[in-house]
Amino acid sequence: MTKIIIIGGGASGLMAAVMAARRGADVTVLEHQSACGKKILATGNGKCNLTNTHIYPGAYRSHAPGAVAEVLGRFTVEDTLDLFSGLGLYTREKNGWVYPYSQQARTVLQILLTEIGHLGVDVRTQVHIQKIFPDTSGRGQWRLCTDSGIYRGDAVILAAGSKASNLPGADGSGYQLAKSLGHKICPVLPALVPLVGEGDHFEQWAGVRMDARITLRLDGKDVQEETGEVQMTGYGVSGIPVFQLSRYAVEGLHEKKRAELSLDLFPSLDVQGLEDLLRGKKAQSPHKDWTAVLMGIFPEKISRIAARPAQPRRIARKLKDWKIPIKGWQDYTYAQVCMGGVDLQQVDPRTLESRLHKGLYFAGEILDVDGACGGYNLQWAWSSGAVAGRAACRRKKRDRKGSP
Ligand SMILES: Cc1cc2nc3c(=O)[nH]c(=O)nc-3n(C[C@H](O)[C@H](O)[C@H](O)COP(=O)(O)OP(=O)(O)OC[C@H]3O[C@@H](n4cnc5c(N)ncnc54)[C@H](O)[C@@H]3O)c2cc1C
């Protein structure tokens, strides 16, 4: 029986455990926290947006996009939904975003934990891995030194996630383990993260939420546009459309580019249309100042800031192109995912086995892949976990046949 050790009991590790144990492997999950799947519980504001039925090329970013497509093609969204449905999960979908019908992330975690319990997977929590050694006999055996003794396996799946989130388990230790085995780590930075603006006026708008079209400019060039609810904060901006742009903003800033957001706070009218609207409203109530006029249309805090030029053309222009120079991003604790990670070019995308060490596999966010908001990151965790879990338990058979 193939003995597989999975490092990390998160989304990808639990999926790998299900896949390997179903194929008859003897599976042990080593989790350094007190319980598995803590990040799953935090997903989708506790509702867990577990996948998205609309996969498009721009949904994932990596230095090896072909490898990402290969993995997603080997365990697809349909495969994921079939698997969860077979485990008893009933889902609901809105504009492609899929949630458990219960709207509780705990449902998804519970279903996975029940299945691995049923399959006899050995889950060890609060285990801290000190070192991973490939066996020198060259037969693909692995030894793991931990604070609770030595574990041995025919294959190891490193599914330790990224540094994103405020959960203590997300400490980036997986990158160190991969590095200690000679794997290249593409620069890791937060993605899906709030952005920090330049200037001192943000306190004045903190707490406002508005639907807006938002454009990211790098060195003066428009690079990406998103629409949705923007959250104005005391330091800058947050919310789903900001998260979607943040990856490119962080990357640009990291490359020393000038980053700026432009907010269009009235996307349904052009500048002239908005100016006409403002003039019309003012004509209805000439006794009102511009702040009072704007307050009939916009939130009070926005009205107070926007009314300052006190001239309809300039107000309309400001509301249609509200420039926010971006000086940085919030740290990892505010991020939902990280860009960068274990370089996929050193991993076989058909199996997620290391090209450097036989019997070493990777799954999940530890790899150099990050997805957009909308269930894409969990889908990557499910797909990569399934591919690695299936392949790892074929190890012994392949070794016996002598095939790669
Ligand atoms: C607040 C928040 C909301 C999110 N919402 C969504 C969403 O709705 N939809 C979506 O698609 N994605 C969402 N994501 C992203 C998604 O949760 C992750 O991409 C996904 O969980 C990654 O799976 P993983 O298995 O790679 O890592 P994780 O789920 O983070 O699991 C890694 C596990 O490994 C353990 N570990 C780490 N290092 C070690 C070590 N050295 N030894 C032993 N164990 C270790 C960790 O404790 C953890 O349990 C969200 C993320 C956050 C932070």
Ligand as a Chemical Component Dictionary entry (heavy atoms), coordinates in Angstrom:
data_LIG
# 
_chem_comp.id                   LIG 
_chem_comp.type                 NON-POLYMER 
_chem_comp.pdbx_formal_charge   0 
_chem_comp.three_letter_code    LIG 
# 
loop_
_chem_comp_atom.comp_id 
_chem_comp_atom.atom_id 
_chem_comp_atom.alt_atom_id 
_chem_comp_atom.type_symbol 
_chem_comp_atom.charge 
_chem_comp_atom.model_Cartn_x 
_chem_comp_atom.model_Cartn_y 
_chem_comp_atom.model_Cartn_z 
_chem_comp_atom.pdbx_ordinal 
LIG C1  C1  C 0 -10.486 35.733 4.335  1  
LIG C2  C2  C 0 -10.341 34.832 3.112  2  
LIG C3  C3  C 0 -11.451 34.613 2.316  3  
LIG C4  C4  C 0 -11.321 33.801 1.185  4  
LIG N1  N1  N 0 -12.435 33.536 0.446  5  
LIG C5  C5  C 0 -12.340 32.744 -0.638 6  
LIG C6  C6  C 0 -13.501 32.385 -1.380 7  
LIG O1  O1  O 0 -14.646 32.688 -0.989 8  
LIG N2  N2  N 0 -13.326 31.618 -2.506 9  
LIG C7  C7  C 0 -12.088 31.192 -2.914 10 
LIG O2  O2  O 0 -11.994 30.538 -3.948 11 
LIG N3  N3  N 0 -10.980 31.459 -2.197 12 
LIG C8  C8  C 0 -11.077 32.210 -1.071 13 
LIG N4  N4  N 0 -9.951  32.470 -0.334 14 
LIG C9  C9  C 0 -8.664  31.843 -0.751 15 
LIG C10 C10 C 0 -8.646  30.357 -0.350 16 
LIG O3  O3  O 0 -9.071  30.219 0.989  17 
LIG C11 C11 C 0 -7.245  29.764 -0.506 18 
LIG O4  O4  O 0 -6.762  30.011 -1.796 19 
LIG C12 C12 C 0 -7.253  28.262 -0.255 20 
LIG O5  O5  O 0 -7.699  27.982 1.048  21 
LIG C13 C13 C 0 -5.846  27.696 -0.451 22 
LIG O6  O6  O 0 -5.866  26.327 -0.135 23 
LIG P1  P1  P 0 -4.513  25.624 0.341  24 
LIG O7  O7  O 0 -4.856  24.232 0.674  25 
LIG O8  O8  O 0 -3.437  25.886 -0.604 26 
LIG O9  O9  O 0 -4.116  26.415 1.677  27 
LIG P2  P2  P 0 -4.878  26.520 3.067  28 
LIG O10 O10 O 0 -6.333  26.318 2.888  29 
LIG O11 O11 O 0 -4.395  27.780 3.672  30 
LIG O12 O12 O 0 -4.314  25.279 3.880  31 
LIG C14 C14 C 0 -2.963  25.159 4.249  32 
LIG C15 C15 C 0 -2.916  24.393 5.549  33 
LIG O13 O13 O 0 -1.570  24.028 5.824  34 
LIG C16 C16 C 0 -1.275  24.289 7.173  35 
LIG N5  N5  N 0 0.183   24.497 7.242  36 
LIG C17 C17 C 0 0.889   25.561 6.804  37 
LIG N6  N6  N 0 2.200   25.346 7.002  38 
LIG C18 C18 C 0 2.327   24.125 7.576  39 
LIG C19 C19 C 0 3.439   23.368 8.018  40 
LIG N7  N7  N 0 4.683   23.831 7.902  41 
LIG N8  N8  N 0 3.208   22.164 8.577  42 
LIG C20 C20 C 0 1.940   21.674 8.708  43 
LIG N9  N9  N 0 0.845   22.364 8.308  44 
LIG C21 C21 C 0 1.029   23.575 7.725  45 
LIG C22 C22 C 0 -2.102  25.519 7.499  46 
LIG O14 O14 O 0 -2.328  25.650 8.887  47 
LIG C23 C23 C 0 -3.398  25.205 6.724  48 
LIG O15 O15 O 0 -4.299  24.440 7.477  49 
LIG C24 C24 C 0 -10.057 33.245 0.827  50 
LIG C25 C25 C 0 -8.956  33.482 1.648  51 
LIG C26 C26 C 0 -9.089  34.257 2.785  52 
LIG C27 C27 C 0 -7.889  34.471 3.667  53 
# 
loop_
_chem_comp_bond.comp_id 
_chem_comp_bond.atom_id_1 
_chem_comp_bond.atom_id_2 
_chem_comp_bond.value_order 
_chem_comp_bond.pdbx_ordinal 
LIG C1  C2  SING 1  
LIG C2  C3  SING 2  
LIG C2  C26 DOUB 3  
LIG C3  C4  DOUB 4  
LIG C4  N1  SING 5  
LIG C4  C24 SING 6  
LIG N1  C5  DOUB 7  
LIG C5  C6  SING 8  
LIG C5  C8  SING 9  
LIG C6  O1  DOUB 10 
LIG C6  N2  SING 11 
LIG N2  C7  SING 12 
LIG C7  O2  DOUB 13 
LIG C7  N3  SING 14 
LIG N3  C8  DOUB 15 
LIG C8  N4  SING 16 
LIG N4  C9  SING 17 
LIG N4  C24 SING 18 
LIG C9  C10 SING 19 
LIG C10 O3  SING 20 
LIG C10 C11 SING 21 
LIG C11 O4  SING 22 
LIG C11 C12 SING 23 
LIG C12 O5  SING 24 
LIG C12 C13 SING 25 
LIG C13 O6  SING 26 
LIG O6  P1  SING 27 
LIG P1  O7  DOUB 28 
LIG P1  O8  SING 29 
LIG P1  O9  SING 30 
LIG O9  P2  SING 31 
LIG P2  O10 DOUB 32 
LIG P2  O11 SING 33 
LIG P2  O12 SING 34 
LIG O12 C14 SING 35 
LIG C14 C15 SING 36 
LIG C15 O13 SING 37 
LIG C15 C23 SING 38 
LIG O13 C16 SING 39 
LIG C16 N5  SING 40 
LIG C16 C22 SING 41 
LIG N5  C17 SING 42 
LIG N5  C21 SING 43 
LIG C17 N6  DOUB 44 
LIG N6  C18 SING 45 
LIG C18 C19 SING 46 
LIG C18 C21 DOUB 47 
LIG C19 N7  SING 48 
LIG C19 N8  DOUB 49 
LIG N8  C20 SING 50 
LIG C20 N9  DOUB 51 
LIG N9  C21 SING 52 
LIG C22 O14 SING 53 
LIG C22 C23 SING 54 
LIG C23 O15 SING 55 
LIG C24 C25 DOUB 56 
LIG C25 C26 SING 57 
LIG C26 C27 SING 58 
# 
